[in-house]
Structure formats: C-alpha cells, structure tokens
Amino acid sequence: MPDNGVASALYPARPDFELDGRALPALSDGLQALLVEETSAGLSRCEATFANWGPKGTATGFLYFDRQLLEFGKGLKITMGSGQAAGQIFDGRVMGIEGRFLRSRPPEILILAEDRLQDLRMTRRTRTFDNISDSDLFSQIASQHGLQADVDVSGSTHTVLAQVNQSDLAFLRDRARAVDAELWVDGRSLHAKARNRRQSGDVTMTLGQGLLEFAVLADLAGQVSGFTVSGWDVAGKQAIKHRAAESAISGELNGDKSGSAVLAQAIGQRDQQIVHNLPVAAQEAQELAESHYRSTARKFVTGTGVAEGDARLRVGTKLQLKGVGDLFDGAYYVTRARHVFDGANGYRTHFAVERPGIGQGS
C-alpha cells in the first residue's frame, strides 16, 4: 500500500451497505451508481441506484418494489475504500424511492437518503431565546430533535436571539456562521465546532499518486484588508467598534502569504464595513468582525480535484497536496466531498478545498 493510503492497482471499489444494522451484500452486487455528498454547511445526502429486475422466488420480476428491504425511514450506512483509505462515508435514513424505466437497460430503483439534519431542515418555527449563549442554543435544539450534542464554540451570551420563520437547520447554520463554526451530524450526534477544533483527520496526496486531477485558483477579487463592525453598548452607553484583519487568520497561514498581504502589495488597502448587524457588546462585535474576515480570507485560494476513492476525504479533512508547484503545494481544508461509484470509473472522490494563503514561489 502506498503512503497515500490508496492502492495503485486493484482494490475493492464496491461499497458495503447496511440497512437498520443488517449487512446486505446483494445491494453491493446490484449497485449501478452511487453518489454521497457532504458540504461544510452540513446535511449529507446519498443517491444509490440498484438493478431492480431479476429472479425472485419462482418468478422473474421487480426485486425491491415490495418495500420489504428498501423502505422509507430505514437507517442506511455505507462503507467504501481499501486499506488506510477505507471508512464509513454515509450514515442516514432512506427518504425517497424512485423507479427508473429506461430503454437502454433493465428497470432500476433509486434510493435517496439524508442524514439526521433532515429533521432540522423540515422543522420551521418563529420563536425567541432569552439570555442564551450559542453553545447552549446548539445543545438545546439538538435535544429537541433527540440528538446528542457535541459543541465546542466560543461566543458571548445574547440578551435575545430570534428565529423568524426559519427551519431549525437554517437558524443553526446562521448562528454557526456568526461564531465561525461548522455544523454536522454523525449518527445521532449533532456537532458544532469552530473550524480549528474540528478533527476530521489528515491526508497527504501527490499529483499522480492518489490525486488524479486538481485545479486551483488564487483570486484577489473578493479579498479585503479588514472588516469593521460598529454598534452600541446599551448597558455601558458607549459606541462599539472592532476591526478584524490578518491576525484573525494568522494561525491558518502555515507560512503562506495571505490574500490581504497580496492585496496590499498588488492593489492597496481595501476595508469593508459590516452594516447589517448591530452588536450590543464589544465581544459580539469582535466575533462578528473576525468571523466575516476569516470566511472571506479562506476563499483566497480555492481548488477542486478528483482522487482515487478515499473515504478519509471528508469535510474538515486537512489535505496536504504535493506536486502542484511552489505556489500551491501545502495544506488545504476540505469543504466538500463527493464520493462517486459507477461501472465505468469505479470509486472516485471529488472534492473542493480552500486556504487563506499562497506559497511564496521560487
């Protein structure tokens, strides 16, 4: 097995399926195509297409339309890969069943599944929360949906937080962005953590060795020198103002040059004022300014790639890329992972990455 954890010759490409804890090799054998996708916004989804015609009992006919095996609400787990690159890529529930009847091939059945953030997506409310921190908010809403909470976020206590005609998922996504955190579900656990506290593993890939394709862009168009937030401290009866700049992202640069630094050198200073939020405390102003700055700075360098199937490539993975030149070699953060299987290409992993800095070049 090479150091990158991907077999260079033949390896088991077909996934293993479990439905409500029961292993089902027949589903793996009958699989026509598979897509599993997760993003940094949370809510993983799965599309799995199976052959749906063949011997059944003493006759020949549809294999799965009786709903005895493939049924709404059943728990679905999928494992893929080989060696170090093996792992679970999906844990959710069956939400949709589609029949496909095409001229070019026998009947098929398509299963649509989502993870348990789907419960939050389908629950819409208008309500307020008084004297609550974001950490307590995540835990409270997780409990309302029967989920365990694994929360590690910073943030002040808010006098009032309002959820106005929003789904619970949309509301928590907004709060996660406000405190520079990411939201996801693993089984029955709701996780909300700052990006630098999310531990999804480290993977190294070299172009031509595990990494099949990669395209990467460093773009100044959306970069800024700093974000400023202003507000009013009601209790202290004084104005609030905080400016976030490169120091907010310095821990993620790994010796690279930030978009702000390149902007200042190539174009000049470019500050932005945040006007759609009105903080009522100094800490809240700092959190808002730094969250906006980090979100923008991380998009300075963005890339997409295709790798040999690797279940370790998940949102949050720290991906070390080699062989893509002095400007672009280095550490990236995976923001989207799409695991794909079909008969033509076997198992491939498509991914998107970002980072706040560019190499110094040679």
N, C-alpha and C positions, 0 to 999 in steps of 0.2 A: 504493500500500500504506500503510495507516495506521501510526502509530508503534508500535502494539501488535503489529505483525507479522502480523495476521490480516486476510485480505481481507474486506471488508464485503459484497461481492456474491457472485459466483460464483467458486469456486476448485476445483482438483482434489481431491475428497474421497476418492476411492477410493485405497487403498494400493497400493504396488508390492511384489510378492513375489519372493524369491529362494529357491531350493532348491538346496543344495550349490553356490552361486555362480552358478546359472543363472537369469536373469530370466524370469519366466513371466507375461506379460500376460493369458493366458487365465484364470489364477486370479483376477486382479483383476476381470475382466469377469464371472466367475461367482460372485463373493463375495455371500453373502446377509447375513452378520452377522460382526462381529469384536469381540473383547474382548482387550485387552492390559493386564495389571495388574502393577504393582510396588509394593512397600512398603518402609519403612525397615528391615524385618527381613531383606531380601534374598530372592531367588528370584522372578524374574519368570515369569509364566505367560501363555499365549495360548490362546484358543479361536477358531477360524475355521471358519465354516460356508459350504460351497460347494454350488451346484446340482450334482446328480450324475446327471442324465438328459439325453440328447440324442444327436445324430448321432455315431457313432464308426465310422470306416471306411465300410463299405457298409451298416451296420445302425444301429438306434437302441437304446440301452440304457444301462447304468451307465457313467459316464465314468471313474471312478477306482478301482473295486474290484479292478482287476488289479494294483495296487500298483507299477506302473511309474513313476508320477510321485509320488504321495503315499505315502511309505513310512516305516516306523519308523526312527528314528535319523538321518534326513536333516537337515542344517542348514537352519534357516529364519530368514530375515531379512525384516523388514517396515519399509518407509519410508512415512511419511504426511506430509500437510500441504503448504503452499504458501508460497513466499517465505521470509521470516525464520522462519516457523512450521513449516518443513519439517525433517524429520530422521528418523533411524532410531529406532524405538520398541521393537524386539524383535530379539534375536539368541539363538537357542536351537536345540533339536532336537525333532523330532516324537516324541512318546512315546505317543500314543493315537489311535485311529481309531474313530469311531462312525458307524454308519449310522442315518439317520432316515427313517422312512416314515410320513408324516402324511397324514390325509385331505384337508387343506386345500391341500396343494401337492405338487409332484413330489418324488421322492426327493432327499435331501441327504446330504452327508458332512461330519462334524465332525472337525476336526483339533485335538488337544490337544498343546501343546508347553510346555517349560520350559527355562530357561537352565541353564548347566552347574553351578549349585549343586545341581542334582538329583543329581549323582554323590555329593556330600557328604551329601545327605539320605538316600540309600539305603545308606550305609556306617555300620554301628553297631559300636562297639568298647567294650572296657574296657581301659584302659592308664594308665600314668603317665608324666609328663615331669619330669625332674630338672634343676634349675638352668637354667631357661629363662625368657626374657622373653616377653611376649605378642607382641612383634614377631617374634621368631624362631619362635614357635609358629605364627602365621599363615603364615609363609613355608614352614615345614616341611610343614604339612598341604596347602598349595597344591601343593607339589612332588609330594607323594604322589598327587595327582589329575591330574598333568600340566598344571598351571596355572602361569602366571607370577604372581609376587607383586608387588603394588604396595601396600606397607604404610607407613603413617605414623601410628603411635600412640605414646603415652608409656606408661611403666609400668616397674615395678621387676622385677628378676629373682626368680623364685619358686623356693624350695627344691624344692617338689613341686607339680605340677598333676595332678589326677586326672580322667580321663574315664571315667565309670562307666555302662556300658550306655546310652550316648548315641550318636546319629549324629554324624558329624563336623560337620554343619551346626549341630545343636543345641549342641554343645560350643563351636564358634567363636562362635555367637551369644551364649552366656553370657559368654565372655571379652570379646567386643566391648562388651557392656553394662557389664562391670566396669571398663573403661578408657574409657568414654564414646566409643565408636567405632561406626561403622556398617560393615556387610559387604555387598558386592555383587560381581557378576561382569559383566564387559564382554567379550564374546567368550571368549577363553581366558585372561583376566587376572582374578585374584582381588584385589579391593581391600578394604583395611581401613584406615579413616581416621577420625580424630576429626571430629565434625561441622563444626567451624570450619575444617577443612582440606579438606573435600570441595568440589570446584569443579565444579558442575553448571550454571553459568550464572545469569544474572539476567534476569527477565522483568517487565515492567510492564503491568498491565491496569487498565482503568477500567470500573466498572459501566455496562453498556450499550454498551461498546466492547471487544469480545472477551470480557469477563466477562458471562455471561448470567444466572447466579444465584449467590447467596452467602448462607450462614447462618453466624453466628459467635457463640460463647458465651465469656464470661469467667466462670469459676467458682472460687470460693474453697474449695469443699468438700474438695478434695484437696490444698490448698496447706499448706505448713509454713513456719515461721520458720527452721528449720535441721535438719540431720541430724547426729547424733553417732555415731561408731564408736569402740569400745573394743577393746583386745586386749592381748597380752603379747609383749614383745620377749624372745625366748628368749636370744639372744646377750647382750643388754645387761642382762637380768634386771630389767626395769622395765616398768611399765604404759604402755600406749599409748592416747592419746585424741585424737581430732580432730573438730572441729565445722565443718561447711560451712554457709555462709549466703549472703546475696545477692552477696557479692563473687565467688562462683564463677560467676555468670551475668551479671555487670555488662557484659561485652563484647558481649552479645547484646541488650541492652535498647534501644539506639538512642534514648535519651532518654525511653523509656516508663517507666511505674511498674510495678514488679514485683508479682507475686502476694504475696510476703512483705510488701512495704510496705503494700499494700492490706489484707492480713490484719491486720497490726499496728494499722492505723488503725481498721478496722471492728470487729474482734473481739478482738484481743490476740495475744500470743505463743503459738506452738504448735510445740514442738520434738518431734522423734521420735528414738528410739534404734534403731540397727540392731543386731540381736542374732543374726542368722542367719549372719553372717560373723565370723571371728576372725582379724584380721590379725596378722602376726608381725613387722612392721616399720612404722615411722612413715610412710614414703612410701605403703605399701599402705593404711594407714588413711585417709590423706588422699585417695587416689584413690577409694576406696570411698565415702567421705562425699560428695565432690564429684560423683561420678557419680550417686549417688542424688538429690542435691539438684537437679542440672541436669535430670535426667529428669522430676522432679516439677514443677519450675518452668516448664519448657517447655510443660506442659499447662495452664497457667493460661488461655490464650486458644487456643481450637481452632475450626476452621471447615471447612466443606465447600462446594464450589462446582462449577459447570458452566461451561465455557468453549467458545467456538468451537474446533474441533480445532486443537491446538497441540502439536507433537512436542517443543517445548522444555520443556514441563511434565513434568519427571521428578523422582523422589525426589532431594532435595538442592538443587533449584532455589530460589533466593532470589526470592520472588514479591512484588513491590511492588504493593499494591492501592490504588486511588483511588476516590473517590466513595461510600465506605461509612461516612462520618461520622468526626468527630474522634476518637472512642474507638477506632475500628477501622481507620482508614487506616494504611498503613505496611507494613513488611517482614514477611513470613511465610516459614516454611520448609516446603517441600512434603514431606509424609511418606507420601503415597500418590498414585499417578497411575493412572487407568484410562482408556485410550483406546478409544472405542467407535464402531463404524460400523454403521449399518443403513439400509435403504431409506427409512425414514420421516424420519429426522433427519439423515442424512449423517454427518459426522465431528464428534464431540463429545469433549471431555476432561473427565472428572470428577476432582476432586482433593480431598485433605484437607491442611490446613495447621495449624501451631501456632506460638506465640511466647510468650515469658515475660513480656511486659508489655502494658499497656493505655495508650492515649493519655490525655493529661491532660484532654481535653474542652475545651469552650469556655465 
